Amino acid sequence: MSRSSRKSAPAAAAGDVSRLIHSTLKYRFGLASLRDGQYAVIRRVLAGENTLAVMPTGAGKSLCYQLPALLLPGRTVVVSPLIALMKDQCESMRELGIDTVELNSSLGTQAEREAEAAVASGQAKIVLTTPERLADESFMQLLLQHPTSLLVVDEAHCLSQWGHDFRPAFLDIAPAIRKLGRPAVLALTATATDAVSQEITHQLGIPADGVINNGVYRPNLHYAVEQLAREADKLERTVALVQSATGSGLVYVATVKAAEAVYAALVQSGCSVMKYHGKLGASERDAAQEAFMAGTARVMVATNAFGLGIDKPDIRFVVHYQMPAGLDAYYQESGRAGRDGEKADCTLLFLRGDKSVQQFFMAGRYPALDDVEALYRALQQEPPGTQGWTMQDLQQRIDRPANKLKVACSLLRSQQVVSQRAGGVIRLGKKALDTAGLHAVIRTYQARREQDRAALEAMVSYAQTGRCRWQMLLRHLQAQADAVPCRSCDNCLRIAALEAELARRGTDSEEAVRDGAGSNTAGACSSPLTMSAASTAKRFTPGEWVKVRRYGQGKVAAADALSVTVEFEAGQQRSFQADYVQRVTPRKRATTAAAAAEGAVGSA
């Protein structure tokens, strides 16, 4: 289908298109109006213009392709990594009378044949499938039998090497777009930093003016961090938070061990709870998900294997028992709360030692040069099967951890050195590399390793900051450095309570609030409204030498009503709550400087 033919739907005047959109919205979807951002996206899609829509969770991204699909002349192909969500969307669209099929690995033989027949005949107006299917030549031939007007990439951040959930199969989408005659492209995601957005638009041919960013700020989400000193305290606090909360909720953990421990503690407390992690069987996971979605289980304890694309609007709280690897993932996971627009609480329980959990995962995630070389050499040999290599075959042949081999394979795929076909078959691609070339590939990957380290540091900074939580999130996700305080997170409430108490006492507000900033004491669980101004006073002045655990010594660059900003000797600045900052006496500073000088002389 040519670019000109796919623009036939919006050839009418702008007013006619607007009336058509709203009449379709009312009579086919039963909705009175569109949400913020939806109209602009739908208008671009109907005009055949490639678009990246960054819209917060619960903003109605699916409608941005479902409505145009009814008005465009050809079919709409939706590529999604989420089979569970695919099933829900397929069922909901069929209930609306829209001919929709899904094609993924969960289908039985008969159901797959029926879906393929609907695609081949042109009956299916919307085709939901996985990125892996687009690499299947037989499936592409089915799609080519009828024109495709729109190709939708859901959870588009999975396409980016810099995204928090990179999925190599998404690399097959760009070639598929060309094979389908370059239909209009709509990429959808809830979060995309500048680096992620740039890679998505580059891969999918979306112009700079085709990015519609509807923002990530959701005023109904109330963020808080509680500092805990021991694992036992954290488990006890999790139980207390769940018991005191109303409505359904999620408790996220980073490890299977933690999932089992939190689940057992909540069961013992009498909570209606299910668990979800990768070591459970598929039937156990499905049963847990169904119970939570149906409301027969109030709480789900889960690793990050659960939740992407889950459409449960009434989640009232999300507790992170352990912090995730970065703010992108944290926003995605915490953002599953409050999709109905009602107030929801997002709480991170921060134990300093939890950082090591993510560092452990990071250490096992990245392959070394010898891992990549071993994989490349193996692929040059004769595979054990007639179709080609599988990941299981490669792991048996070269005896490397499966996760490192998967990342190494992704790395080579991104450089078009290898390709991966349907069924997981891996073959050498068009490009060949010598040892120097492999070294160059590894060097390009080092940037991603450093990016992940920086993301983890940003997550720790979020947990330790005395500034507005939403300001931190918006600065990271949208480079929005000038965001105003939310006035609803724990830090904003703490400062507001302190200001009110000082005003009641008649104290000079600006100076006293500055003295009292940073009062979120480790292990404290009380409301900010119970704080005493006298108990929080901790004055820091610019130029003063201080130290912060795990960061070392530095000078105070600024101290205000929200935090203490420290400039370390390497020149890097970080903001902390005052409780994390300790003064360094002149004697201690002199001793440290002398020791450093002695070490430098000794090494020379």
Residue pairs with C-beta under 8 A, 6 or more apart in sequence:
1 74
1 147
1 148
1 149
1 180
1 181
1 182
1 183
2 181
3 48
3 182
5 73
5 147
6 48
6 72
6 73
6 74
6 147
6 149
6 150
6 183
6 184
7 47
7 48
8 73
9 46
9 68
9 71
9 72
9 73
9 149
10 17
10 43
10 46
10 47
10 48
12 20
17 43
17 46
20 71
21 34
21 39
21 42
21 43
21 46
21 67
21 71
22 34
24 67
24 70
24 71
25 31
25 32
25 33
25 34
25 67
26 32
28 67
28 70
28 96
28 97
28 98
29 63
29 66
29 67
29 96
31 63
34 42
34 60
34 63
35 59
35 60
36 59
36 214
37 53
37 55
37 59
37 212
37 214
38 59
38 60
38 63
38 64
40 212
41 51
41 53
41 55
41 64
41 186
41 212
42 63
42 64
42 67
42 68
44 51
44 210
44 212
45 51
45 64
45 65
45 68
45 72
45 150
45 184
45 186
46 68
46 71
46 72
48 149
48 184
49 184
49 210
50 184
50 185
50 186
50 204
50 205
50 206
50 207
50 210
51 184
51 185
51 186
51 187
51 206
51 210
51 211
51 212
52 156
52 187
52 189
52 192
52 197
52 200
52 201
52 204
52 206
52 210
52 211
52 212
53 61
53 64
53 186
53 187
53 188
53 189
53 212
53 214
54 189
54 190
54 191
54 192
54 197
54 211
54 212
54 213
54 214
54 216
55 61
55 64
55 188
55 190
55 214
56 190
56 214
56 215
56 216
56 217
56 218
56 335
57 190
57 218
57 332
57 335
57 336
57 339
58 218
58 313
58 335
58 338
58 339
58 340
58 341
59 190
59 214
61 154
61 188
61 190
62 89
64 186
64 188
65 76
65 78
65 150
65 152
65 186
65 188
66 93
66 98
66 126
68 76
68 150
69 75
69 76
69 98
69 125
69 126
69 150
70 98
70 125
72 149
72 150
73 147
73 149
74 146
74 147
74 148
74 149
74 150
74 183
75 122
75 124
75 125
75 126
75 127
75 143
75 146
75 147
75 148
75 149
76 125
76 126
76 127
76 148
76 149
76 150
76 151
76 152
77 126
77 127
77 129
77 143
77 148
77 150
77 151
77 152
77 180
77 183
78 89
78 126
78 127
78 128
78 129
78 152
78 154
79 129
79 130
79 131
79 134
79 151
79 152
79 153
79 154
79 170
79 173
80 86
80 128
80 129
80 130
80 154
80 155
80 309
81 130
81 131
81 154
81 155
81 158
81 167
81 169
81 170
81 308
82 154
82 155
82 308
82 309
83 104
83 105
83 106
83 130
84 289
84 309
84 310
85 154
85 308
85 309
85 310
85 311
86 102
86 104
86 128
86 129
86 130
87 102
87 106
88 311
89 100
89 128
90 100
90 101
90 102
90 128
93 100
93 126
94 100
98 125
98 126
99 118
99 123
99 124
99 125
99 126
100 124
100 125
100 126
100 127
100 128
101 114
101 115
101 118
101 119
101 124
101 126
101 127
101 128
102 115
102 127
102 128
102 129
103 112
103 115
103 116
103 119
103 127
103 128
103 129
103 130
103 133
103 139
104 128
104 129
104 130
104 133
105 130
107 115
115 124
116 142
118 124
119 127
119 142
119 143
119 145
119 146
120 142
120 145
122 145
122 146
127 143
129 139
130 169
131 167
131 169
131 170
131 172
131 173
132 169
132 172
132 422
133 139
133 422
134 140
134 172
134 173
134 175
134 176
135 169
135 172
135 176
135 419
135 420
135 421
135 422
136 421
136 422
139 422
140 176
140 179
140 180
143 180
144 179
144 180
147 181
147 183
148 180
148 181
148 183
149 183
149 184
150 183
150 184
150 185
150 186
151 173
151 176
151 177
151 180
151 183
151 184
151 185
151 186
152 185
152 186
152 187
152 188
153 159
153 170
153 173
153 185
153 186
153 187
153 188
153 204
154 188
154 309
155 165
155 188
155 189
155 308
155 309
156 187
156 188
156 189
156 192
156 200
156 204
157 163
157 164
157 165
157 189
157 191
157 192
157 196
157 200
157 328
158 165
158 166
158 167
158 170
159 166
159 167
159 170
159 171
159 173
159 187
159 199
159 200
159 203
159 204
160 166
160 192
160 195
160 196
160 199
160 200
160 203
161 199
161 414
161 448
162 193
162 195
162 196
162 199
162 448
162 451
163 192
163 196
163 199
163 328
164 191
164 325
164 326
164 328
164 329
164 332
164 455
165 308
165 329
166 410
168 409
168 410
168 413
168 414
168 420
169 420
171 203
171 413
171 414
173 203
173 204
174 203
174 204
174 205
177 183
177 185
177 204
177 205
182 205
185 204
185 205
185 206
187 200
187 201
187 204
187 206
189 196
189 200
190 216
190 331
190 332
190 335
191 216
191 328
191 331
191 332
191 477
192 200
192 213
192 477
193 328
193 476
193 477
193 478
193 479
194 479
195 451
197 211
197 213
200 206
201 207
201 208
201 210
201 211
213 478
215 478
216 331
216 473
216 474
216 477
216 478
217 470
217 474
217 483
218 335
218 338
219 486
219 488
220 338
220 341
220 342
220 343
220 344
221 334
221 335
221 337
221 338
221 344
221 345
221 346
222 343
222 344
222 345
222 346
222 488
222 489
223 334
223 346
223 347
223 348
223 469
223 470
223 473
223 486
223 489
223 490
224 345
224 346
224 347
224 348
224 469
224 489
224 490
225 347
225 348
225 349
225 350
225 462
225 463
225 469
225 490
225 520
226 237
226 347
226 348
226 349
226 350
226 520
226 523
226 524
226 525
227 350
227 463
227 520
227 521
227 522
227 523
227 524
227 579
228 234
228 237
228 349
228 350
228 351
228 522
228 523
229 351
229 522
229 523
230 351
231 351
231 353
233 523
234 321
234 349
234 351
235 261
235 262
235 265
235 321
237 349
237 525
238 251
238 262
238 265
238 266
238 319
238 321
238 349
239 265
239 266
239 269
239 271
240 525
241 317
241 319
241 347
242 249
242 251
242 266
242 269
242 271
242 273
242 299
242 317
242 319
243 269
243 271
245 316
245 317
245 345
246 316
247 298
247 314
247 315
247 316
247 317
248 292
248 295
248 298
248 299
248 312
248 314
248 315
248 316
249 298
249 299
249 300
249 315
249 316
249 317
249 318
249 319
249 337
250 299
250 300
250 302
250 306
250 307
250 315
250 317
250 318
250 319
250 333
250 336
250 337
251 262
251 266
251 299
251 300
251 301
251 302
251 318
251 319
251 320
251 321
252 302
252 303
252 304
252 307
252 318
252 319
252 320
252 321
252 322
252 324
252 333
253 259
253 262
253 301
253 302
253 303
253 321
253 322
254 303
254 304
254 321
254 322
254 323
254 324
254 354
254 357
254 358
254 361
255 303
255 322
255 357
256 277
256 278
256 279
256 303
258 321
258 322
259 275
259 276
259 277
259 301
259 302
259 303
260 275
262 301
262 321
263 273
263 275
263 301
266 273
266 299
266 301
267 273
271 298
271 299
272 296
272 297
272 298
272 299
273 297
273 298
273 299
273 300
273 301
274 287
274 288
274 291
274 292
274 297
274 299
274 300
274 301
275 288
275 300
275 301
275 302
276 285
276 288
276 289
276 300
276 301
276 302
276 303
276 305
276 306
277 302
277 303
277 305
277 306
278 303
278 305
280 288
285 305
285 306
288 297
288 300
289 300
289 306
289 310
291 297
292 299
292 300
292 312
293 310
293 312
300 306
304 324
304 329
304 333
307 332
307 333
307 336
308 332
310 336
311 339
312 336
312 339
313 339
313 340
314 339
314 340
314 342
315 336
315 337
315 338
315 339
315 344
316 337
316 338
316 342
316 343
316 344
316 345
317 337
317 344
317 345
317 346
317 347
318 333
318 334
318 336
318 337
318 344
318 345
318 346
318 347
319 347
319 348
319 349
320 330
320 333
320 334
320 346
320 347
320 348
320 349
321 349
322 349
322 351
322 354
322 357
323 330
323 348
323 350
323 354
323 355
323 358
323 459
323 460
323 463
324 330
324 333
324 358
324 459
325 358
325 361
325 362
325 452
325 455
325 456
325 459
326 452
326 455
326 456
326 458
326 459
327 455
327 458
327 459
327 462
327 472
327 473
327 476
327 477
328 455
328 476
328 477
330 348
330 459
330 462
331 473
331 477
334 346
337 344
337 345
337 346
338 344
348 462
348 463
350 463
350 464
352 549
352 550
355 456
355 460
358 456
358 459
359 456
362 449
362 452
362 453
362 456
364 401
364 403
364 404
365 403
365 404
365 407
365 452
366 404
366 407
366 445
366 449
367 375
367 400
367 404
367 405
367 407
367 408
367 411
368 442
369 438
369 439
369 442
371 400
371 404
371 405
371 408
372 408
372 411
372 412
372 438
372 441
372 442
373 435
373 438
374 398
374 400
375 394
375 398
375 400
375 405
375 408
375 409
375 412
376 412
376 417
376 433
376 438
377 398
378 389
378 394
378 397
378 398
379 389
379 394
379 418
379 426
379 427
379 428
380 428
381 397
383 389
383 393
384 393
385 393
387 423
387 425
388 421
388 425
388 426
388 427
389 425
389 426
389 427
390 423
390 424
390 425
390 426
391 402
391 405
391 406
391 409
391 424
391 426
394 405
394 409
394 426
395 402
395 405
398 405
400 408
409 418
409 420
409 426
411 441
411 442
411 445
412 418
412 429
412 441
413 419
413 420
413 429
415 431
415 433
415 441
416 429
416 430
416 431
417 428
417 429
417 431
417 432
417 433
417 441
418 426
418 427
418 428
418 429
419 426
419 427
419 428
419 429
420 426
420 427
421 427
433 441
458 476
461 472
461 574
461 575
462 469
462 472
462 473
464 576
464 577
464 580
465 472
465 491
465 563
465 575
465 576
465 577
466 491
466 517
466 518
466 520
466 562
466 563
466 564
466 575
466 576
466 577
466 578
467 491
467 562
467 563
467 575
468 483
468 485
468 486
468 489
468 491
468 492
468 562
469 486
469 489
469 490
469 491
469 492
470 483
470 485
470 486
470 488
470 489
471 483
471 484
471 485
471 486
474 480
474 483
475 481
475 483
485 492
486 492
487 493
487 496
490 520
490 528
491 520
491 562
491 577
493 528
493 529
494 519
494 520
494 528
494 531
495 513
495 517
495 561
495 562
496 528
497 528
497 529
497 531
498 513
498 516
498 517
498 519
498 531
498 533
498 536
499 509
499 513
499 561
501 531
501 532
501 533
502 508
502 509
502 512
502 513
502 516
502 533
503 509
505 533
507 533
510 561
512 533
512 537
513 561
514 539
514 559
514 560
514 561
515 537
515 538
515 539
516 533
516 536
516 537
516 538
517 536
517 538
517 559
517 560
517 561
517 562
517 563
517 564
517 577
517 578
518 536
518 538
518 563
518 564
518 576
518 577
518 578
518 579
518 580
518 581
519 531
519 535
519 536
519 577
519 578
519 579
520 577
520 579
521 579
522 579
538 578
538 579
539 559
540 546
540 556
540 559
540 564
540 578
540 581
540 583
541 556
541 559
542 555
542 556
542 557
542 558
542 559
543 555
543 556
544 555
544 556
544 583
545 553
545 554
545 555
545 556
545 583
545 584
545 589
546 553
546 554
546 555
546 556
546 564
546 566
546 581
546 582
546 583
546 584
547 553
547 554
547 581
547 582
547 584
548 554
548 566
548 574
548 576
548 580
548 581
548 582
549 580
551 566
551 568
551 574
552 568
552 569
553 568
553 569
553 584
553 589
553 592
554 566
554 567
554 568
554 569
555 566
555 567
556 564
556 565
556 566
556 567
556 581
557 565
557 566
557 567
557 573
558 564
558 565
559 565
559 578
562 575
563 575
563 576
563 577
563 578
564 575
564 576
564 577
564 578
564 581
565 573
565 574
565 575
565 576
566 573
566 574
566 575
566 576
566 581
567 573
568 574
584 592
